[in-house]
């Protein structure tokens, strides 16, 4: 990354000696408009799974069919998400985002039409797959940009603290988006029409994803791929146990999102108000966003492996409480408890992803992790949709327990990986200090 790739203010400050009062900051490097644009630009990605589920259920009258279509969205993201990240590492984020943004709008438009057409369900499946395959990977690309700027522009002594705070913010933003995305879907579907969330996603993609792509920070490739830093690490360096446990943990959190929302959909459907599921689900975002932001205040001695093992059991306990009750007040308490654990867990997992990304592969690894959320959400939505329809709401309410157990398992495995790293094991770490 060169100074001309950053806003003019950042380029001039980057030349000044480290330790002066005018040394660069993350905000001066990215510019004032960056964080608001990047925040809203990730909203369509968080809306598509629930938007497709809501639309298909409304148009074709089957919760299980809606769940399968959500799974097709996740399958498309799983197959193509990492390739989109790899393309951004190779050719730069700007052109990749502009192309996939146009393709995604076309796929969303096709879905809005085909679901009400007489065409068979298989065509709806194809539309859902195309939506997932062309989803702009804004959140992982935002993380990649920030990691590259921190490692390139900021003084070395400040990098660990700034990076931890930045990852805390990014994960808090994801928490708000992935919890309130379904809330917005439910609100639009309730006030207007089930197709309204799809139209909203198209508009936000055109406006905000394009703005994110055209932002000054999107002009460059990953810092790790520039000549100033060195050649990109081989692709095989991404397939390590350290990266695997991160992907597993993020996948588990995605499953918590999907299974919890589908269970609440079944519950509200039983009382004749299925469109309110997103509103109840939004409760989980309250504690989640607050705790995610507070991670920036955690002391450095509170190691990443310890954080994950601290909060994952809390998530599991909350899921157990959720499965054990039919009382709405207790359900709300369980959702608040789960949310308070999801936020710090997601921050920790993405911090680990940044730490373990091989040189020049940060966008790819972040895209893999970001895709794991949507894949987990889609898989859980499909499974729980079928279970809710065939076995009843009580069975569906138990699935978040299994999803939370996956996150806890990832925490245990991550501890083993951390032990191997301290002993000089084979897992590679990316140094940020």
N, C-alpha and C positions, 0 to 999 in steps of 0.2 A: 504493500500500500504506500502511495506517495502522498505528499502534502497537497498536490493539486486534486486528489480524489476526495478531499474533505472541504467543508466550507472554508472560505477565505480566512475567517477569524481563527479557526483551528490550525490552518496551515502556518500562519504567522507565529502563533504561540508555540507550536511544536518546535520552532527553531531556537527558542529561548533556553537558557541553562536550567537544568533541574534544580529545584530548590528556591527559585525566585518567586516573588509574589504573583507573577503573571504566568506561572506554569499552566499548561492546558488541563482542562477538566473534561469529564465525559460529556457534560452538557454543552460546553463550547465546541467540542469536536463534532457532535452530531447535529447541533442546531436546535432552536427552540421548537420547531414544528415536528421534529422526528417522533417523539414519544406519543403525542396525540394521534398522528397519522397511523403509526404502527399499531396502536391500540385498537382503533376502529377497524383497520384493515384485516385483522384476524377474526372479526366477528362472523363473516360468512362461513368460514371453515367450521366454526362451532355450531352454526345453525343447520348445516346441511343434513346431518344424520337425523335429528329430531324433526326438521322440516319435511324430509322425505317420509319419515314414519307417519307424521300427522296427515300429510297429503294423501298418502296411499290408503290409510285407514279410512279417511273421509270419503275418498273417491271410490274405493273398491270394497269397503265394508269388512275388512279382515285384519285383525291385529297381527296374526301370524304372518300374513303376506307383507304387511308393513315392516315387521321385524326382519324378514328375509331381505327386503329391499334395503333396509338400513345396513344389513350385513354386506350387501353388494357394494354399497358405498365404501365400507371399510375395506373390502377386498380390492377395490380399485386403488384406494390409497396405499394399501400394503404393497401392491405390485409396482406402482409407479411413483410413490412418494419419495423413496430414496433416490430414484433415478432423476427426479426433479432437483433434489439437493445436489447430486453429483454433477448435473448439468450446470447448476449455478456455480459450483466450485471451479468448473472448467471454463465456462464462457461468461461468467458474471451474472449477478442476480437480475439486473435490469431487464435484459432481453427475455430471459426465461420466464420471469413473472408476467411480463406483458403478453407473451404468447399463451401461457397456460390460463391467464385471466380471461382472454377472449374465448378460448376453448371451453372453459368452465361455464361462462355465461351462455354459450350455445347449448351445452348439456343441460343446464338448469331450465332453459326455455323449452327444450324438447321434452323434459320430464313434465313440466307444467301442462303441456298439450297432450302427451301420450297417455297419461294416467286417466284422463277423462274420455279417451278415444275407445273404440271397440277392439283395438288391437289386443292380442293375448298378453298374459302376464310376463312372458319371456322378454317382450320388447321393453316393458317397464324395468325389468331386471337390467337389461343392457343400458338403459338410460341412467339408472342408479350407479352402475359400475363406471360409466363415463364421467359422472359427477365426481366420484371419488378419485378417479385416475387423473383428473385435471384440476384438482383442488390446489390453489396457490398455497405454498408452504410459508406463510408469512411469519408465524411465530418462530419456527426454527431458524429462518433466515435472519430475523431480527436479532436473535441470540448470537448467530454467527457474526453479524456485523459488529455487534457490541464487543464480543470477545476479541475480534481482530483489531478494533480501534483501541481497546484497553491495552492489548499486548504490543501495540505499535506506537501509540501516541503518548500514553501516560508514563510518568517516571516509574521505574521498576519497583521502588519501595511502596508505592501506593496501589499497585496492581491487584494484589490479593483482596484488599478491603473493598475496592471499587467493584471488582468483578463479583464478589459475594453479594454486594448490595444490588448490582445490576441484575444478577440472576434472581435475587429475591423479588425485585420489581417485575421481571419478565414472568415469573411463575405466578405472582399475584395477579398480573394481567390475564394470564391464561385461566386462572381460577375464576375471575370475574366473568370472563368471556364464556367459558365452558359451563358455568352454572347459570348465568343470566342469558346466554344464548337461547337455551330452551325456554326460559321465562319469556323472552321477547317473541319466540315462535308461538307460545301459547297465547300471549297477548294479542298478536296480530291475527292469529287464527280465530280467536274469540270475538274480537271487535270487527273484523272484516270478513275474511274468507280463508279456508285452508290453503289456498294458493298464494295468499299474501306474503307468508314468510319466504317463499321461493322468489317472488318478485323483489322483496326487500334484499335478499342475498345478491340478486343480480345487480341491483342499483349500487349496493355497497362495494361490490367487486369492481364495477366500472369506475367508481369515483375514488375509493380509498386504496384498493390494491394497486391501481394505476399510479396514484400519488406516491405510494410506498415504493413502487418500482422506479419512479422518476426522481425520487429524493436524491440529494447529492451523495449520501452515503452508499447509494446503490450503484455508483459508477465503477466501482472497483471489484475485482475478484477477491477471494479470501486472501488475507494477508499472508497466510502460509504458502500460497502459490506464487507469490511475487518473488522477483529475483533478489530483493533485499533480504528476504528471510530464508530462502532456499527452496529446493524442489519439494513437491508434495510427497508425503509418505506413501508407500504402496498401499493398495486397497486392502490387502490382507491384514494390515495393522489395525483395521477397524473391527476385525472379527476376533475379539479377545474376550476373556471372561469378564473383565471389568465393564466393557461396553454391553455385554449380554445381560448382566444383572440390572443395568440401568434400563435397558429396553424392557426387560421383564417387569420391573417395578412400575414403569410408566404405563405399560400395557394393563397391569392390574388396576391402576387408577382409572384408566379409560373404561375398564369393565365395571368399576364401581359407579362411574357416571351413567353408563348405559343401563346397567341392571337396576339401579335405584330409580331412574326415571321411568323405565318400563313398569316396574313394580308399582310406582305411584300412579302411573297411567291406568293400570288394572284396578287399583284401589278406587280412584276417582270415577272410573267407568262403572264400577259396581254401584256407586251412589248417583249415577246419571249425569256426571259433570266431567267427562274425560278431558275437555279442553283446559281444565284448571290444574292439570298435573304439573305443567311447567311453573305455575305460580307457587305451588307447594314446594317443588324442587328447588326454587330459588332461595329457600331458607338456608340450604346447605352452603350457599355462597357467602353468608354473612361472616361467620367465624373463619371460613376458609381464607377470604381475602385479607382480613385483619391479621391473622396469624402468619400468612405468607409474607406480608410486608414486614412484620416484626422480626423475621429471620435475619434481616440485615443487622439487627442489634445483638444477635447472638455472639458471644465471645469466640475467638478463634480456637480456644481449647475445647470447645464443644464440637468435636470432630464430626465430619459428615456421616461416617458410619454410625456414630452414636445417635445422631439426630434421627436417622431413618429407623433405627431400632427403638427409639423413644416414642415416635409418633405413630408408627405402623400398628402397634398393639391398641392404641387409642381408637384408630380407625376400625379395627376389628371388633372392639367392644361396642362401639356405636352401631355397627352393622348387626350385631347380635341383639341389641336392644330393639332395633328397628324390626327385626324378624319376629320378635317375641311379643309384639303388641298390636292391637287394632285400634288403640286410642289415639286420636289425632294429636292431642297435646304431647303425648309421649313420643309420637313419631317426629314431631317438630324438635323436641329435645334431642332425639337420636340423630337427626339430620344436622343439628348444630354441633353435636359432638363429632360426627364424621367430618364435617367441614373444617373444624379446628385442627384436625389431623391431616387432611388432604393437602392443605396449603403448604405447611412446612415440608411435607414429604415430597411434593412436586418440586419445590425450590431445591431441596437436597439432591434429588435425582438429576435435575438439569445442571446443577453445579458439578456433580460427578461427571456428567456427559461433557461439559466444557473442559474439565480437567483431563479427561481420558481421550479427547479427540486427537487423533494423529495430526501432524502438521499438514495444513492445506486441506484437511478433510472435515473441518468443523461444520460446514453447511450440510454435508452428507450425514454426519452423525446426529446433528440436531434434527434433521428431517426424519431420520429413522426413529428418533425418540418422539417427535411430534406426530408422526404417522402412527406410532404405537398407541397413542391416546385414542385416535379416531378408530383404529382397528379394534381395540378393546371395547370401545363404546358400541361399535356396530355389532360385534360378535355377541356381546352381552344383550343388546337390544333384541337381536334375532332369537337367541336362546330363550330369553325371558318372555318374549312375545308368544312363542310356541307353548312354553310352560304355563303361562297365564291363561291361555285359551284352552289348553287340554287338562291342566291339573288344578287350576284355580289360583286366586290371588295369594293365598297363604304360601303356596310353593314359590311363587314369584318373589315374595318378600324375603325369602331365605337366600336367594342367589347373591345379593350383595355381600353376604358373609363369606362365600367362597371367593369372590373377587377380592375382598379385603385380606383374605388369607394369602393370596398370591403376592400382595404387596409386602406382607410380613415375611413371606418366604424370600422375597428379593432382598429384604433387609438382612436376613440371616446369611444368605449367600454373599452379600456385599461385605459383611464382616470377614468372611473367609478370604475373599479377594483382597481386602485391605491387609490382612495378616500376611498373605503371600507377597504383597507389594513391599511391606516392611522388611521381609526376609529376602528381597531381591528376586522375587518370582518373575514369571514370564509376562505378567500383565504390564503393558506400557502405560505411563502416565504423562500427561502434558503438563509441563512445568509452567506455573503462572506466577511464581515468585521471583 
